[in-house]
Amino acid sequence: MSARIVVVGFGYVGACVGAVLAGKKYQVVGVDTRPEIVDAINAGETTMNEPGLGDLVRQSVADGHLSATMDMSEVGEADVILITVGTPMNGAAPDTTQVEAACKEVAQHLRPGQLVVLKSTVPPFTTENTVRPVLESNGLKAGQDFYLAFCPERLAEGRALHELQVLPVVVGGVDPESTDRAARFWEEALGLPTIRVSNARTAEMSKLADNLWIDLSIAIGNELALLSDRLDIDVLEVIEAANSLPKGRHHVNILLPSVGVGGSCLTKDPWFVDHMARERGLDLTLPAAGRGINESMPATSVALITEELAASGRSIEDSTVVVLGLAFKDNTGDVRLTPAKPVVEMLEQTGCDLVVYDPLVTPDGIASITSLRPAENLQSAIAGADCIAFLTGHDDFRRLTVEDIAGAMKPRGVVFDGRMYFSREQIEGLEAAGLRYRGIGR
């Protein structure tokens, strides 16, 4: 296949998908309304912090396979149009404004024979009842003149480029021919198997089901951690043992507890499910329960830090507390809805001497969390700390040895583990050095 591909919305998902397809030697054009995004791509750069993405963009632009523009008329030259714009929350409801606006622009340039694929996370029936009529407003009919399908993005930040090339693609069209056209595109473009479902709404629901399950599994891990803490049990041992049990076609898979859940997907998609149910007179309990548990973890983390400092003979207001990691996920600089923000805000309210540091977050990202000026480097950040709170497990932090930590901190200092998951040997080493360790459920 020698398809020309236009990606409408060249944010994180669009840039990753577009760069991978360009790396496969397809002609890819990213269309975005933000000039800074367009200018960066055309300069062979990207504002997205994803391992390998910068190199892939640079090479693809240099090879002439990737470019970006603000001109939506490029849609008319495409064989395949991928729509990857955002769908934020509007109160408790999903906001499909960006999807509708993008589709109105696409409709003006749509021509017979084109394949349109929506990848933005949306509630069921959006492709059929919202996208389809907008695209058909120019007189063309989906399934006859052009083809329309929903294929959810299934990326995890930090592993996106790898997962784009190994995970099967879920495909659901507005009619059988659209499903077939979309499936054949992904099979040929990426060499991946596809999971063909009955229709677009089934594919849309599959994405929400994935994220609801992930959020709930993290919530189970968090509640087990709270109980394990009261029982003097290491929750990581519990989860590792529990996950060895085969069940159905897979194993039990409880996810690990942490300081909290962030990002744009897990924090909103369970509410999408809850909202859809309420619209149909169904009162679900799990989406809100999972969200409530996970949203409580920043406050739980601050309480654990305060408790452990008190056990070491310190009051938190008189302590130097160092927060390492502001991103919501390890080895990324993404601070969207990061649980580090409420942690930092609560720590600031205690009056402690607060230091923050994250080598992957941009100055603007840090400014969205706190007005504090971040430490210049890791060594200066941890020097003289009463408490080091690891809120992410960045590789830079994992390179710190027990000796590095003990040598930098004040005597009887507190190490709080929000997402590092220190090994038993490391914990014993910290305690042997006279430090106090406290993890979530550990």
KAKA-V866814 format. One record per backbone hydrogen bond with DSSP energy under -0.5 kcal/mol. CO is the residue of the C=O (numbers start at 0). NH is the residue of the N-H. If there is no record, write none. Layout:
# KAKA-V866814
co: [CO	CO]
nh: [NH	NH]
This chain:
# KAKA-V866814
co: [2	2	3	3	4	5	5	6	6	7	10	11	12	13	14	15	16	17	18	19	20	20	21	25	26	27	28	29	29	30	32	33	33	34	35	36	37	38	39	40	47	49	49	51	52	53	54	55	56	57	58	59	59	59	60	64	66	68	69	70	71	72	73	74	78	79	79	80	81	81	82	82	87	89	89	92	93	95	96	97	98	99	100	101	102	103	104	105	105	110	113	113	114	115	116	117	118	122	124	125	125	126	129	130	131	133	134	135	140	140	140	144	145	146	147	148	149	155	158	159	160	161	162	162	167	168	170	171	172	174	175	176	177	178	179	180	181	182	183	184	185	185	185	186	192	193	194	194	198	199	200	201	202	203	204	205	206	207	208	209	210	211	212	213	214	215	216	217	218	219	220	221	222	223	224	225	226	227	227	228	232	233	233	234	235	236	237	238	240	241	243	244	246	249	262	264	264	265	267	267	268	269	270	271	272	273	274	275	276	276	277	280	281	284	285	286	287	288	289	290	291	292	293	295	296	297	298	299	300	301	302	303	304	305	306	307	308	308	309	314	315	318	318	319	319	319	320	320	321	321	322	322	323	323	328	333	334	335	337	337	338	339	340	341	342	343	344	345	346	346	346	347	351	352	354	355	356	357	361	362	363	365	365	371	376	377	378	381	384	385	386	386	387	387	388	388	389	389	393	393	394	396	400	401	402	403	404	404	407	409	412	413	413	414	414	415	415	416	417	422	423	424	425	426	427	428	429	430	435	437	438	438	440]
nh: [4	26	78	79	28	7	81	8	30	83	14	15	16	17	18	19	20	21	22	23	23	25	24	27	4	66	6	31	68	8	34	36	37	38	39	40	41	42	44	43	49	52	53	55	56	57	58	59	60	61	62	63	64	65	63	27	29	31	71	73	74	75	76	77	114	5	81	116	7	83	118	119	94	91	92	89	95	99	100	101	102	103	104	105	106	107	107	108	109	113	115	146	80	148	82	150	152	125	128	129	130	131	133	134	135	136	137	138	143	144	145	112	142	115	173	117	171	158	162	163	164	164	165	166	169	194	196	149	199	178	179	180	181	182	183	184	185	186	187	188	189	190	191	190	168	195	170	196	202	203	204	205	206	207	208	209	210	211	212	213	214	215	216	217	218	219	220	221	222	223	224	225	226	227	228	229	230	231	232	231	234	236	237	238	239	240	241	242	243	244	245	251	249	246	266	267	268	269	270	271	272	273	274	275	276	277	278	279	279	281	280	282	283	288	289	290	291	292	293	294	295	295	296	299	300	301	302	303	304	305	306	307	308	309	310	311	311	313	312	317	318	320	352	321	385	386	322	354	323	388	324	356	390	391	331	327	337	262	340	341	342	343	344	345	346	347	348	349	349	350	351	350	353	320	322	374	324	360	365	366	367	368	369	373	380	381	382	384	409	413	321	388	389	415	323	390	417	418	396	397	398	399	404	405	406	407	407	408	383	412	435	387	415	416	437	389	417	439	258	426	427	428	429	430	431	432	434	433	414	416	440	441	234]
